[in-house]
Amino acid sequence: MRLIKRSRQLHGWLAPLMLAMLALAVAGCGNGKESTAADSPQHGDLTLVIGAYSVAKDAMGEILPLFAAEWKAKTGQTLTFQQSYEASGTQARAIVGGFEADVTLLAMEGDVEKLVKAGLVEPSWKDRGVNGMVTRSVVALGTREGNPKGIHDFADLAKPGVKVLYPNPKTSGGAQWDINAIYGAGLKLSEEQEGVKDPAAAKAFLESIHANVESLDKSGRASMAAFEYGVGDVIVTYENELLARIAKGVKYEVVIPKNTILIENPAAVVDKYAKEHGTSEAADALVDYLATPEAQEVFAKYGFRPVDKQVYAENESRYPVPAGLFDISYLGGWNEVRTTLYSKRGIWYQVLAGI
């Protein structure tokens, strides 16, 4: 009954905005809530609801059964899962709006902080694991086989005739990482040329690249689908997305820019809902499990840079560190980034409006 109640709450909140998406999900071909006979709640003693960002979907499909087997061995209890995968910003808003997820994996710290602000996640969520983060990546460039446009760095994206793809930062956490990387690369270039960070130069750098953007999709996964359909010459995305697609036989060239950003992706228990549902113990255990070597090996398999030091060391040759790698602190931290780039008068919206 609890699962049915929560499904109705989710449907009620999303229906006015996302009816088409839900129709696809019901048909079994959407990217939202999923259930199968194996995952059906009547087959288990406890159901955990997972609300995650779209890029984590493939890895979680392998990790969740491993965790369920470990939980069964420890407690004798059978776990099943109800899963929803959406763009990170969309997923965070859904949880705030009433989608009663027990556990969330999102693209960036700021989306978890929205849940903290709404009273759903405890402010201490970063005390768990590696500062609350379960995966890392870098912003990379994917080109067609053979790199026909000769893309070697972010600056090449501004060349005439180069068609660029990245998602919409209003809905996608991945897009914010992409734009942070480009803007930060502009700051790095200004430091190299002028000796100081020049926000005006960084804005101009972002403008020059955005002028070549072909479309703004709702999520990183949607941008990838468009690129594989034939849209654009180069995609700005997570390194792990490209590596995962290459592993499945898709012909990409991966370009790691000299100056790019370190991506860190968090996981958290949605404490309010987990307590209400009596799933806190299992939810806590799942989030802890995501940082274990077993889960980190799976994340590495799907192209993520592990947060576990030993697992990273074992996979280090796959993940070169670019010379100018920087993290969010180089841009002043997430609070500064939200104000500088993504506020109503921020740099991104000035670029978008041509101001």
C-alpha positions in Angstrom: 0.0 0.0 0.0 2.9 2.4 0.7 4.3 1.9 -2.8 0.9 2.5 -4.4 0.4 5.6 -2.3 3.8 7.0 -3.3 3.3 6.2 -7.0 0.1 8.1 -6.8 1.8 11.1 -5.2 4.5 11.0 -7.8 2.0 10.8 -10.6 -0.1 13.6 -9.1 2.9 16.0 -8.9 4.4 15.3 -12.3 1.2 14.8 -14.4 0.6 18.5 -15.3 4.2 18.9 -16.4 5.4 15.6 -17.6 2.4 13.6 -18.9 4.2 12.5 -22.0 7.1 11.2 -20.1 4.9 9.2 -17.8 3.1 7.7 -20.7 6.4 6.4 -22.0 7.4 5.1 -18.6 4.1 3.2 -18.3 4.8 1.7 -21.7 8.2 0.5 -20.5 10.3 2.7 -22.7 10.6 5.9 -20.7 13.5 7.1 -18.5 11.4 7.7 -15.4 9.9 5.3 -12.8 10.7 1.7 -13.6 9.4 -1.6 -12.3 9.7 -5.2 -13.5 8.4 -8.5 -12.3 11.7 -9.1 -10.5 11.4 -5.7 -8.8 7.7 -5.9 -7.9 7.1 -5.2 -4.2 5.0 -8.3 -3.6 8.2 -10.3 -4.1 10.1 -8.7 -1.3 10.0 -7.8 2.4 11.1 -4.2 1.9 11.1 -1.7 -1.0 13.6 1.1 -1.4 12.7 3.9 -3.7 15.7 5.3 -5.6 15.5 8.8 -7.2 18.7 9.4 -9.2 20.1 11.4 -12.1 20.0 9.8 -15.5 23.8 9.2 -16.0 23.9 6.8 -12.9 21.3 4.5 -14.4 23.5 1.8 -16.0 25.8 1.5 -13.0 23.0 1.4 -10.5 21.4 -1.4 -12.5 24.3 -3.6 -11.6 25.0 -2.2 -8.1 21.5 -2.6 -6.6 21.3 -6.4 -7.0 24.8 -6.7 -5.4 23.6 -4.7 -2.5 20.3 -6.6 -2.2 22.3 -9.9 -2.1 24.5 -8.5 0.7 21.5 -7.2 2.6 19.8 -10.6 2.3 22.9 -12.4 3.6 23.1 -10.0 6.6 19.5 -9.6 7.6 17.5 -12.4 5.8 15.3 -9.7 4.3 14.6 -9.5 0.6 15.0 -6.0 -0.9 13.3 -4.7 -4.0 13.7 -1.4 -5.7 11.5 1.2 -7.4 13.7 3.4 -9.5 13.4 6.8 -11.2 16.1 8.3 -13.4 15.9 11.9 -14.6 18.0 15.0 -15.1 19.4 15.9 -11.8 17.6 19.2 -11.4 14.3 17.6 -12.5 14.8 14.8 -10.0 15.6 17.1 -7.1 12.5 19.2 -7.8 10.4 16.0 -8.0 11.6 14.9 -4.6 10.9 18.3 -3.1 7.5 18.3 -4.7 6.5 14.9 -3.2 8.2 12.0 -4.9 9.0 10.0 -1.8 12.5 8.6 -2.7 14.4 6.9 0.2 17.8 7.4 -1.5 19.0 9.9 -4.0 22.0 10.1 -6.3 22.4 13.5 -8.0 24.8 15.2 -10.3 26.0 17.9 -7.9 26.1 19.0 -4.3 23.7 21.9 -5.0 20.9 19.6 -5.9 21.2 17.7 -2.6 21.3 21.1 -0.8 17.9 21.9 -2.2 16.6 18.8 -0.4 18.3 20.0 2.8 16.7 23.3 2.5 13.3 21.6 2.0 13.8 19.7 5.3 14.1 16.3 3.5 17.8 15.5 4.0 19.8 16.1 7.2 22.5 18.9 7.0 25.1 16.3 8.0 24.7 14.3 4.8 28.3 15.1 3.8 29.7 13.4 6.9 29.1 10.1 5.2 31.7 8.4 3.0 34.0 10.8 1.0 32.3 14.1 1.9 29.1 12.6 0.7 30.4 11.9 -2.8 30.3 8.4 -4.4 31.7 9.1 -8.0 34.0 11.5 -9.8 34.5 12.3 -13.4 35.8 15.2 -15.5 34.1 17.3 -18.2 35.3 15.9 -21.6 34.6 16.3 -25.3 33.3 13.6 -27.5 33.8 13.8 -31.3 32.8 11.6 -34.2 35.2 8.8 -35.1 38.5 10.1 -36.4 37.8 13.6 -34.9 37.0 15.1 -38.3 36.7 18.7 -37.0 40.1 18.6 -35.3 38.9 19.2 -31.8 41.7 19.3 -29.2 40.5 21.7 -26.5 37.6 23.9 -25.5 38.8 26.8 -27.7 38.2 24.6 -30.8 34.5 24.6 -30.0 34.3 28.2 -31.0 35.6 27.6 -34.6 33.3 28.5 -37.5 31.2 25.5 -38.6 31.6 23.4 -35.4 28.2 22.3 -34.0 28.3 21.8 -30.3 25.9 19.9 -27.9 25.5 20.3 -24.2 22.3 20.1 -22.1 20.2 22.9 -20.5 21.6 23.9 -17.0 18.1 24.8 -15.9 17.2 21.1 -15.8 20.6 19.3 -15.9 23.3 19.1 -13.3 25.6 17.8 -16.0 25.0 21.0 -18.0 26.1 23.1 -15.1 29.3 21.0 -14.8 29.8 21.6 -18.5 29.3 25.3 -18.3 31.4 25.5 -15.1 34.2 23.8 -17.0 34.1 26.1 -20.0 33.9 29.3 -17.8 36.6 28.0 -15.6 38.8 27.2 -18.6 38.3 30.8 -19.7 39.5 32.0 -16.3 42.5 29.7 -16.6 43.4 31.1 -20.0 43.1 34.7 -18.7 45.4 33.8 -15.9 47.9 32.4 -18.3 47.7 35.4 -20.6 47.1 38.3 -18.1 48.3 36.9 -14.8 44.9 37.3 -13.1 41.5 35.8 -13.4 39.4 37.9 -15.8 35.6 37.2 -15.5 34.9 39.3 -18.6 37.4 37.2 -20.6 35.9 34.0 -19.3 32.4 35.2 -20.2 33.5 36.0 -23.7 35.1 32.6 -24.0 31.8 31.0 -22.9 29.8 33.2 -25.4 32.1 32.2 -28.3 31.4 28.5 -27.6 27.7 28.9 -26.9 27.3 30.6 -30.2 27.9 27.2 -31.8 25.5 25.2 -29.6 23.1 23.2 -31.8 20.5 22.4 -29.0 20.0 22.4 -25.3 18.6 19.1 -24.2 17.0 18.4 -20.8 19.7 16.0 -19.5 23.2 14.7 -20.3 21.7 11.4 -21.4 19.3 13.2 -23.7 22.2 15.1 -25.3 24.1 11.8 -25.8 21.1 10.3 -27.5 20.8 13.3 -29.8 24.5 13.1 -30.7 24.2 9.5 -31.5 21.2 10.2 -33.7 23.5 12.5 -35.7 23.1 15.9 -34.2 26.2 18.1 -33.8 30.0 17.6 -34.3 31.1 17.5 -30.7 29.4 16.9 -27.3 30.5 18.4 -24.0 29.7 15.8 -21.4 30.9 13.6 -18.6 34.0 11.5 -19.4 32.2 8.5 -17.9 29.3 8.8 -20.4 31.7 8.6 -23.3 33.7 5.7 -21.9 30.5 3.8 -21.2 29.3 4.2 -24.7 32.7 3.2 -26.2 32.5 0.1 -24.1 29.2 -0.7 -25.9 30.8 -0.3 -29.3 29.9 3.3 -30.1 32.7 4.9 -32.1 33.8 8.1 -30.2 37.0 10.0 -29.9 37.4 11.3 -26.3 39.2 14.6 -25.8 40.2 15.7 -22.3 40.7 19.5 -22.4 43.9 20.8 -20.8 41.8 23.0 -18.4 38.7 21.2 -17.2 36.8 20.6 -14.0 36.7 17.7 -11.6 33.1 16.5 -11.2 32.0 15.1 -7.9 28.6 13.4 -7.6 26.8 12.9 -4.3 24.4 10.4 -2.8 22.2 10.9 0.3 19.5 9.3 2.3 16.2 11.3 2.0 15.8 11.1 5.8 12.3 12.4 6.1 10.8 9.9 3.7 13.0 7.0 4.8 11.9 7.5 8.4 8.3 7.7 7.4 8.6 4.5 5.4 10.6 2.6 8.0 13.5 2.1 5.5 16.2 4.3 7.2 18.4 1.3 8.1 18.4 -0.1 4.6 18.7 3.4 3.0 21.7 4.2 5.2 23.3 0.9 4.3 22.8 1.4 0.6 24.5 4.9 0.6 27.4 3.4 2.6 27.6 0.5 0.1 28.0 2.9 -2.8 31.4 3.9 -1.4 32.7 0.3 -0.9 35.3 -1.2 -3.1 32.7 -3.6 -4.6 30.4 -0.7 -5.7 33.3 1.5 -6.7 34.6 -1.3 -9.1 31.2 -1.2 -10.8 31.3 2.5 -11.1 34.8 2.3 -12.6 33.5 -0.3 -15.1 31.0 2.3 -16.3 33.6 5.0 -16.7 33.4 6.9 -13.4 36.6 7.9 -11.5 36.3 6.0 -8.2 36.4 7.9 -4.9 37.9 4.8 -3.2 41.7 5.3 -3.3 42.6 1.7 -3.8 40.1 1.2 -6.6 41.2 4.4 -8.3 44.9 3.3 -8.1 43.9 0.1 -9.8 42.3 2.0 -12.6 44.6 5.1 -12.7 45.9 4.3 -16.2 42.4 4.8 -17.6 42.0 8.2 -16.1 44.7 10.7 -17.0 44.8 13.9 -14.9 44.8 16.9 -17.2 47.5 19.6 -16.5 45.0 22.3 -15.6 42.4 20.3 -13.7 40.5 22.4 -11.2 37.6 21.8 -8.9 34.5 23.8 -7.9 36.6 25.7 -5.3 38.5 27.4 -8.2 35.2 29.1 -9.1 34.6 30.1 -5.5 32.4 27.1 -4.5 28.8 26.2 -5.3 27.3 29.2 -3.5 29.4 31.6 -5.5 28.8 29.7 -8.8 25.0 29.8 -8.3 25.2 33.6 -7.8 27.8 34.4 -10.4 26.7 32.1 -13.2 23.1 30.9 -12.6 21.2 33.7 -10.8 18.6 35.6 -12.8 21.3 38.2 -13.6 24.2 35.8 -13.7 26.7 35.3 -16.5 25.0 32.2 -18.0 21.7 34.0 -18.4 23.5 37.0 -19.9 25.1 34.7 -22.4 21.8 33.0 -23.2 20.0 36.3 -23.7 22.9 37.8 -25.6 23.5 40.6 -23.1 
